[in-house]
Amino acid sequence: MLLYAIFVEKPFYATFVENSGGTDMTEYREGDRSRAICSVCGHIVSTTFALRDVPFDAGIGVVPNVLAAVCDNCGGVVAIPAQSTNAIARAHEALRG
């Protein structure tokens, strides 16, 4: 099992997305399923990938329309896949202007 550390919004401090396939990065699509640790639910949960507006950790802005793993129990964003890194970087750069 290969784990990827990912960027997440508050109050989610440390979350990992499980990748069960070898060493290649998994590319997720809207509607795909996975599992991740949800700090609200307190355990590993099933997730569904969906497009969401995700706020930056520092509260200084939002990354619009980014692919995120959403907890199937509480609906919170629990993980951002590595493929969304470029969208996060672009949004951060736009804020710095």
N, C-alpha and C positions, 0 to 999 in steps of 0.2 A: 504494500500500500504506500503510495507516494502522497505526501501532504504538501500543499502550497499555502504559505502565509499570504493573507490578503488584507487590503485596506477595508476598514469597516467604519461605519458611523458610530457616534456615541449612542447608547451606553455600552456598546459592544467593543471590548478592549482587545481580546485576542481570539481570533477565530481562524479555523482552518477548513479548507474544502478537501474532501476526500477524492482522490483520483485513483481508481483501481486498475488502470491500464498502464503498466510499464513506466518507461521514463519519458515518453512523449507527453507534451502538454495537451490536455484535453481541451478542445474548443467546444464551448457550450452554446446552445441556441435557446431562444425563448421557448418555454414549455418543457425543456429537459429537466430531469430529476436528479437529485444528488442528496448527500447528507452532510450536515455541518453542525457545529456546536452553537446552540442558541443560548446566550447568556440570560435572556428573559425566562425561557422555559427551564434552563438549568441542566440540559443534557443534549445528547446528539439527537437531532430531529431530521425528518425528511424535509427536503426543500424543493421548490420549483423555481426555475429561472424565469425572470420577468424583467421588463424594462421599468425602471423607477428613477425618480429624481432623488439623488442621494446627497445629503449635506456633508460638507467637509467636517472633519473632526474638530477643527478650531472654530467652527460656526461662522466662517467668513464668506460662505457662498454655497452653491449647490452644483453638483454635476448632473446636468439634465439628461434624461433618457438613456441611462446606463444600464447594462445588463447586470442583474444582481440575483443572488440566491435568496429567496424569500421563505421564511419559516412557514411550513404548512399548518402549524398549530396556532401561532400568534400573529402571523402576517408581517412580522418585522424583517428588515433586511439583516441577514446574518453573515453574508459573504459577498465579495466582489471577485469574479474570476480574473485571472491574470490577463486575459485578452482585453479587459476593459481598462487596463493601465494607460493606454494612449489617450483615451477619452478623459480620464482623470487628469492627466498631465496637461492636456489642451485647456480644460476648464480652469485649472490652477493658473496656467500661464495667462489666460484671458483676464483673470482677477488681478494679476500683478501688473497688467497692462502696459 
